[in-house]
């Protein structure tokens, strides 16, 4: 778990939406993990929320060794044309009380060419702050990663 921006960078709101920058940072972190002794053969999955989900999809599109992606309340639409290049099985999770993001995820789902699934957490808003909502997200993500990671 890590932030893709430094605290100083976070103060500039434009950086939060610079998906190429975020995806590049994720790619750098991925290379660092793979270079660690004994980790090169581990299955690797990405979990991203909001714009971080777009970055995860963009980074996965450029790395066929990413085994799975989970997007929570994500903005996969911001990954643009990279969506059609993602090969990692992808799970999109959205709260039922987040209609705008539901629509954006439904649209993104149509552009994904990989194994993909869309899950809606009943009674959850964008940040999944409702009691039990994050637990439901965790259970869905765990199932997805267990299915696709070695």
Residue, then its C-alpha position, 0 to 999 in steps of 0.5 A: x500500500x502506497x501513495x502515488x503522489x508525494x504530499x507536496x504533489x497532492x496539493x496540486x489537484x491536477x496531479x490527482x488526475x494525471x493518470x500517466x504520471x500515476x501509472x508511471x509511478x505504479x510501474x516504477x513500484x512494480x519494477x522495484x518489487x520484481x527486483x527484490x530477491x525472491x519476489x520475481x515469480x510472485x503473482x502481482x495484482x493491482x488494487x486502485x481506488x478513484x483515479x488510482x484505479x485508472x492508473x492501475x488499469x493504465x499500468x496493467x495495459x503496459x505490463x502483461x505480467x500483472x495478473x489481476x486488477x481490482x477497481x474500487x469506486x474507480x474512474x476506469x474511464x480515465x484510463x482512456x484507450x488503455x482499457x482495450x489493452x488490459x489483459x489482466x482479469x479486472x474487477x470493477x466495484x462500485x457502491x449502489x448509491x454512486x450513480x455517476x460512477x456506476x455509469x462510468x464503470x459500465x461504459x469502461x466495462x464495454x471497452x475492456x477486452x479481458x476477463x472482467x466483472x462488475x460488482x455493485x455493493x448495495x447501500x454504499x456511496x463513493x467512499x464506502x463509508x457505510x457500516x460493512x461496505x469496505x468489508x464487502x469490498x475486501x471480500x470481493x477483492x480477496x475472492x478475485x485475487x485468490x482466483x487470479x494470483x498464483 
